[in-house]
Amino acid sequence: MPLTADELSAVPFLQGHLFADVSEEEKASRVDQLNEIDAKLPGGGLQGYLERARGLLRDAQAGVNPFAGLKPELPAGISLTGAAGPGSQTYAEFERLGMSEIGRCAFCLVAGGLGERLGYPGIKIGIVAEVTTGMTFIEMYCLFILAFQNYARQTTGNGQLLLPLAIMTSGDTHDQTVELMFENGFFGLVQEQVSFVKQEKVPALMDVEARISAKGADIDTKPHGHGDVHSLLHQHGLTRRWTEEGRQWLFVFQDTNPLPFRILCAVLGVSAQFDFLMNSVAIQRIPGESLGGICKLVDESTGSTLTVNVEYNQLDPLLKETPAGGDVADETGFSPWPGNINVLVFKIPDYAKRLEQTGGIVPEFVNPKWADASKTKFKSPTRLECMMQDFPKLCTPGDNVGMTQLDRWISKTAVKNNLEDARKKNPPECALTAEADVYECNSQLLRIAGNADIEPPQEVSFLGITAQLGARIILMPSFAISLEQMKSRLKGKIQISNRSALILDGNVSIDGLQLDGALTLTGNGTARGLNIRNQASDIVAIPENELASHPASWQIRGYGLTEGDMEFVTLPIAQAASVITNVAPVGQQAPFTFYVKHPDGSLTLQHGFPPAGYLDVTNSSAATAATKQAVKKPSGGKKVKVKTGCC
């Protein structure tokens, strides 16, 4: 039965203030909204939420230390950095083990965020990740999953294998996310392998008595935090289904960090080797950096332990009682406590059991901003929050929880700051620095896998943000799912200038490359002895008075591309396939590479939008002669390309 205003005003709710001195219409609206919230809130509905809030608010008022009696120790796990990092035998062994597990993997994207705070009028996964191809973050993620899926199909012999993707949305992002996926044909995935789980907001609270805030007829609600991902996966039956399907691993990632896909195989290998229920990906942390530190907390009275993230604002006080005396560097120059980046791998069968037992309700916290010294009033309404990295608090003593530490260049970037905030932060973590991180990661992978000689990047600055930007190298997910696979595809002397752009797409290999310009290599086979020199497009500033006329993904960067040349090399392929890669903004048809047959029977390779009735002869022997064709775009000097569309 729905709750009434009288019931909501009495114990245990105590929300009578919401119905005093308001119209009957407002009263009815507030009752309806509270009933809707009650039906959707996990963990005991509205009553459970308010009871937990009162307890946590009393603790906050009293200054209770949540870490009292706990001694921090270094967590279990492995560091794949330095001598054990990418390129080492240790790293290779973990990658090979993880590659054998990839066919039993599921994926979860935590994508509840809007881009408004970044100056982007849409969902963050719709932001263009890099301007060289124009791929959005969500497109890049789907292409990675497709690449893992194709590899797993080949190695398992199961041509129908699908790797599932769950996307956690919020009330702010759900409709836009679903629309984006449908409009773009799920970016190559099939609809049946994608699930959407929508997170609900929670009531905002005005005081330590947990009285709910309202604005007019509307109940004031706020986001609950990404910790809801666990309960949502459980409520939708996904973890139960995945267990029944024999899936072993769940990879959880966030909306504007594509780098962790590069280390997934190695991290899966660590999880398999150590039988981790939960494996947190971590980086070397700079003391004082706004990243939580992963600690093993030992209860000195009972001896029980908990391996969990400690937020950066709580880490230094916790470490004050240790011999180090606080959050300080060790002999390496980094904090000894691994920095949490909220990339997680779960062992699905064990994870599902814990969700069945707990409902996936991660312990919450509250962070009120007090308006008075007596700590009875807030400066603004607060709410309970939860974080996905706190899942170990639901585990039992026998559960194996650990971490894998990797270098920052291969695992951590983000678009989380607008331009004004980015200018004050180090790292800035904005669109420019995230794009530069993608190029640098790919450059490093080519150096390690193929001993490539890539000219160092140069410092650039746009709208007050500085980054190191060099060769714009894009290794499409279809090129290689791991460093080990990449090693098998790179031979000979490879030299690339820092003004170059290189796109490697598909089952292609290189045996010798001299590149001082722009090249797209696609298809199936080996390109030998390529020597490409042309006038590649440049990244240049957009005049501030023209920014408003450019797409939003360009506005938050302050730069775009000039017109320039791009040489397309398509290798002979085993099956007819004309699409190379979607390089159009979301919502537009993508250009692709195709052959045009002329009246004399000759063939030429072109890139763009073909005329009606074009001839797809990509599997014919006649096409082989046309596999190398320079496609020159009209010269535009330093004129920035104007791209249309939503991104």
N, C-alpha and C positions, 0 to 999 in steps of 0.2 A: 504494500500500500504506500502511496506517496506520502511524504511527510507534510504536515500542515504547519502554518505559521505558529500556532500554539506549541506544537511539538518542537519546532526549531528554536523557540524562545526558552524552553525549559531545559533542565538537565537531561542529557549530557552536552547538548549543543550550545545553549546559553547565547543565542543570537537575537535576543529580543530587540536590540537597538536597530536592527534592519527594518523593523516593521512599525516603529514609532514615528508618528508625525509624517507619514507618507500617504499618498493617495492609494485607493484600493487597487488601481491599475498597477502602480509601482510595486505594491505589496505582492500582488499576484505574480508579477513578472519575477520578482526576487525569489519567491517560493518555487516557481517553476525551474529557475536556473539552479537553485540549490539541490533540487531533486535530481536534475540532470547530472550535476557534479557528483552527488552521492552515488548514482548508479555507475559512474565511470571510474571513480577513484579506487585503485586497488588498496589492499591492506585495511579493510574494514570500513570503506566508504568515507563519508564526511565525518562521522563520529571518530573513527580511527585516526584520521588526519588531525582533527582538533585536539584529541588527547595526546598524540605524539608532540604536537606543536607546543602545548602548555608545558609539558615536561622539558622539552629542549629550551624553551624560552626562560623557564625558571633557572635552568643550569647556566644559560648565558648571562642572566641577571646576576647570578651568584658568582660568576667568574670561574665556574668549574673547569678544570683542566682535563680534557678528554684523554690525555696521555699520562696522567698521573700514575706512577708505579710501573711504567713501561720503560724498558731499556732498549735503545736502538742498536741493532747489529746489522752488518752487511747482509743483503739477501742472497738466497741461493740462486744460481744461474750461471751464465757464462758470458764473457766479454769477447765479442768478435770484432775487436779493434786492434790497431797496431799490427804486431807480428801475427796475430790470429785473424786479422780482418780480411776484406775482399782481396783475392789474389793469393791467399795462403792456402796450404794444404788443409788446414783445419776448416777454413770457411768452405772450401770445395767439398769436403766430406759431408758437412751439414747440408749443403745445397743439394747434393746428389740424393741424400736421404729424403729431403723435403720434396724433391721432384717426384719421387716414387709415391708420395702421399697426396699429391695435388688433386688426384681424381676423387678423393674422399673429402673434399673441402667445400664449405659453404661460406657465403660472404654476407656481411651486414654493414651497410652504410648508415652512419648516424648523421642525418641531413635535416635537422630541424631549424636551421638558421636562415634568416633573411640577410640580404646584403645591404640593408639601409644604413647601418653603422659605417659601412665602407664607402658610402656614396653610390652604391649600386642598387637600382630600383628593381630588385627581383630576388630570386633564391640564389644562394651562394654557389650551388653546384652548376648553375647556368652561366657562371662567369667564364670567360675565355681563359684557359690556363696558360697558353703561350700564343703569340701572334704569328709564328712561322706557319703553322697549319690552321690556326683558328679553332682548334679543338677546345671544347668546354671541359670542365672537370668531370662531369658525369659521363661524357662521351669517352674520355680517357679511361675512366674506371671500367666502363662496360667493355671496352676493347681489351683491357687486361684480362678480365674474366673470360672473354671469348678466347684469348690466346691460351690461357691455362686450360680451358675446356678442350680446345683443339689438341693440345699436347696430350691431355689425359685420354682423349678418344684414340689417339694413335698408339699410346703405350698400353692401353687396356684392351684394345680391339672392340670397344663398345662405341659404335658410331652414333648412338642415340643418347649418349651421356650428356646430362645437363648439370651445370654447377649452379645451385640456387643463389639468388641475391635477395635479401630483405632490405628494405629502405625504411628507416624510421623517420617519419615526418612529424610536423607539429600542425596546430590549427592554422598557423601563419603560412606554412609552406606546402601543406598537403595537396591542395588543388593544383597549384602551379607545378609541383613535382610530377603528379600523375599526368597532367597535360603535356609537360615536356617529354616524358617518356613515350606517350602514345603518339604525339606529333612526329617523333623521330624514329618510330618503329622500334623502340626499345634499344636503339643504337646497335642493332645486330643480335641482341638477345631475343628470346621468344617470350611472349607474355606469360606463359605458364611457369617460367622459372623465376619470375619477379613477384615479390610480395610487398605490399605497402602496409606498414603498421603505424597508426597515427597516435601520437602522444597528446594527452589532454593537459590543459593548464590547471593550476590549483589555486584555491582562494588566497588572496592577499590578506594579511593580518595587521591590525592597527596597534595592538598592545600585547602585554605579556599574558593577558587573559584570553588571547587568541580570538578577539572579536574581528569578524570579517569586515573588510572595507567594501564600500559600494559607491558608485558614481551614478547618480540619477536612478534609473530603473535597473541599471546593470550591476551585477556582482563584479568586483574588481578581481581579476585573475592574472597570474604570472606563470612563466615557464617553471617547470619542476626540476629540470636538469636532465642530462643525458643518461643518468642512472636508470631511467624508466625503460631503457632498451631491454633489460633482462626480463622484467615483468611482461612487457609487450610480446616478446618472442614466445614466452610461456603461454600467455593468454590466447594467442593466435594459433597455438598448437604446433608451431614450427619446429621447436627443438625436439618434440616428441616424434614428429614426422621424419625429421632428418635422422634421428636415431634408428627408426624403423627401416629407413632406406639404406642404412649401413654407412652413413657419413660419419666421419671421425673428427673433423676440425672445423672450427668457425673462426673466420678472420674478420675482426671488427675494426673499421677505419672511419676517419672523419672527412669532412666535406671539401677541404681545400689543400690536402696534403697527398699528392700522388706518389711520392717517393717510396713509401713502404712496400708498394707492390714489387719493387726491385729486390727487396730482401725477404720476401715472403717464403721462398723455398728454403732459405737458410734458417729462418725462424721456425718453420714447420719441422725442419730436421732437428732442431734443438728440442721442440716440444715432444717429438717422437722419441728421441734419445733419452730424455729425462722423465718422460711420462708426466708432463705437467698438465694439471687440470686447467690452470690459467698461466699464460706466459705473457708478461708485459714487455713490450718493446721499449727500450730506454736508450738514452744517449749520454755521452759524457757531459756532465752538468757544470756550469760555471757557478761558483758560490754566489748566492744572492740573486741568481737568475729566477725569473718568475715561472719556474717549472717545479712541480712537486718532486720530492725525492723518494725513491722506493726503499723502504726499510723493513728489516725483520724486527718486530717489536716483541720483546720478551717480558712477560709478566713476572716480576721478581718474587711475587708471593706464591704463585702457582707453578711457574716454570713453563706455562703455555706460551705459544708463539703465534704471531700473526704477521705475514708478509703483505704489506699494503703500502700504497702511496700516502705520503704525508705532504700536505700542501705547503708551498714555499713559505707562506707567512707563519706557519706553525713549526717549520723544520728548524729554524735557528733557535727558538726557545727550547725545543726538545733537545737539541745538541749542546746547549749550554752546560748541561750536567755531565757531558762526556769529557774525556781527557782532551779532546780537540778544542773544547770551549766554545763551540758554535759552528755555524755554517762556513767553514773555511776550506781552502785548497789543501791537498796533500802534495807529495813530491812530484806528481804529474802535472800540477798546475790546475787540475780539476777537482771538484768535490768528489770524495769517495762514494757518495750516495748517487746511484744512477738516476738520471733525470727522466721522469715519466712523460711520454708523448701521446698517451691515450690511443695506442695501437695495440690491440689485444688478440691473442689466440687462445681459444678454449677447446678442450677435448669434449666433443659434443655428448657422448653417452654419460659421462660423469657430470657435466654441466647440466644436462637435462634432469638428472636425479636431484641435484641441489635445487633446481627451479621447482620441481614437483614438491619438495619438502618445505620450501620457503615462499613459494609464489613469486620469487625473484624480486621481492621488496627490499631494496638495498637500504640500509640504515641512513636516515636523513641527517641534515644539519641545518642550523639557522644562523644567519649573520646579520642581526639587526643593527641599524645605525641609530644609536641612542640620541635622544633630543635633550636629555637632562642628566644630571649627575646621579640621581636616584635610580636611573635605568628603569623607568616605568613607561616612558613614551618613546616612540620612534620618530625620526625625522621624516620618514616616508614609510608606507606599508611594506612589510617584509613577507617572506613565505618560506616554507620548507623547501630544501633543495636536496638533490642526490646526484652522485657521480658514478659513472659506470666502472671506474677503476677501483671502487670500494667493494666490488663483488667478493673479495676474500673474506669480508666480514660475515658472509653467509656460509663459509666453508667450515668443515669439521677438522679436528687436529690431524686426521690422517690424509687430508687432501694435499696434493703436491702443488705448491704455488711458487713460481719463480720468475725470472726475467732473462732477457737477452739484450745485451748492450752492444750498440753499433755506432759507427761514426755518424756524425750529424749530416755529412754531405750526401749520404745514401738513404737517409731515413726521415729527415725532419725539415719541413718547410711549411708555410701557411700563408693564407691571405686573411689576416685577422684585424688589420688596422687601417683606418682611413689615412689620407695623406698627412693631415695635421698631426695625428697621434704618431704616425710612423716616423716623422722627423725627429721625435723625441726619444725613440726607442732604439735599442741595440740588441738583437737585430730588428730592423724595421718591420719585418713580416707583413709586407704589402704586395700588391700585384707585381711590381717591378722585381723585388727581391725573390719572390717565389718563382717567377719566370727565369730569372738568372740562375736560381738553384737547380731548376730542371735541366737547363743547358749544361751547367757545370757537372751535375751528376752523370749525365750521358757522356760528357767528355772524359770524365774519370773512368767510366766503365770501358770506353774504347782504349784508353791508355793501358788499363790493366789487362783487358782481354786480348788486345791486338798490338800492344806496344806502340800505339799510335803516337805520332809526333804532332801534337796540337798546339798551335801558338797560344801563349797565355792570354787571358782576357785583359781588357782595359777598363779603367774606371769611367763610368758614365753617370750622369745626373739628370733627373727629370723631376720638375716641380719640387725641388729641394730634397729628393731622395737619391742617395748614391748607392751604386752597386757595381760589381765586377761583371762585365758582359763581354763575351768573346764569341767563338763559333757557335752558331745556333744549331745544335745537333739534336735531332729528334729520332730516337730509337723507338719506332712503333712497337707496341706489345707483340705484334705478330712476328717481329724480327727475332726476339729471343725472350724467354720467360725467366732466364737466370744467367748469371755470369758464366757458368759452366757451358751453357748452350752457346753463349756469345763467343766464347773462346774458339769453338769449332767453326765459326763463320768468318773469322778474320785471319788473313794470312798476308804475307808480303809486307812491303814498306808502305805505310799509310801516313801521309802528311796532309794537314788541314790548316789553312790560315785562319786567323781570328776574325776575318770579315766574311767567312763562308757560312753557308747554310746547307746542312746535310740531313736528308730524310731517308731512313732505311726502313722498308716496309715489306713484310712477307718473308718467305723462305729463301732469302738471298744471302750470298756469301761474297766477300771481297778478297781478292788476291792482288793486292797492290792498288793504291789510289793516291793520286796527287790532286788535291782540290783547293782551288783558289777562286771560289765563286759559289754557285748554288747547284745542288744535285739532288734529285729524287731517284732512288733505286728501288725498284719493286719487281715482283714476279716470283720466279722460282729458278734458282740456278746460281752460277758463280760469274761475277764480273771481274775480268782480269786486266790489269794494267791500265785502268782508267786514268786519264789526265784531263781534268776539266778546269777550264779557266773562262769565266764570264763575269758579267757585271751583276752580282747578286743585289737584291734589295737591301736597303739599310734601315735600321731602326733610328728614327729621328723624332725630335720633339714636335708636338702639335702646339702651335701658338695658343696661349691661354684664351685669347679672344675668339678662338675657333673651336675650343673644346666642346662647347654645348652642341655643336652640329655633328659630333661624332658619336658612334655607339657607346653605350655606357661602359663596356669593358675597356674601351680606349680612354674614356674620361678618367677612370680611376688609376690609369697609368701615366697619362700625359705624353704618350708617344704612340707612333704607329709605323707602318712600313712605307718606304718609297716604292715606286715601280721598279722592276728589275728583271733580270733573266732567271730562268730556272731550266736546267737540262734534265729531261726525264729519260731514264734508261729502264726499259722493261725487258726482263729476261724471259726466255721461253718458259711457258708454264704448262702444267700437265692437264689442266682443265680450262675450258673457256670461262674467263672471269674478267670483266671489264672494270669493275670498281676497284680503285686503289685505296683511297681514303677520303673521308668526308672532310673537306677543308672549307666548307661553307659555314657561316654562322647558323645557329639553331633556327629552325623554321624555314630555311632556304634549301632548295635542291642543291646537292653537292656536285661540283664538276668532277670528271674522271678522265682517265686516259683511254683513248679509243683509236682504232685505225680507220682511215678513210681510203676507199678504193676509187681510183681515178679511172676515166674512160680508157686509158691505155693499159689498164690492169695493174699499174703500180700502186704501192701502198705507202702512206705516210702516217706517222704517229702524231696525234694531236691531244691537247689537254684542254678541257673546258666542257661545253654543253654541245653534244653532237646534233647534227640535223636529223630530221625525221628519216627513218629508214637507213640509218648508218649500218655499216657492216661490221659485226663483231667476229673477227677472225683471229683472235688472240691465241688460238690453238693450232693455227695452220703453219705449215713450213714456210709459206710465202711471207708470213708476218715476221719471220726471224730476221730478214734483211732490214726490217724497219725498226729494229729494237733500240736504236739509238738515234734520238732526234732532239735537237735543241729547240726549245719553244721560247721564243723571245716575246716578252710583253712590251707594250709600247713604252718608250722611254718617258719618264716623268720627272727627271732630275731629282730634286729633293722634295717633290710633292708627295704628301702623305696619302696613301690609299684611303679612300672613303668606303668603308664596308657597311652595308645596311643590315638590318635585322635586329633582333632583340638583344644581342650580346655585344 
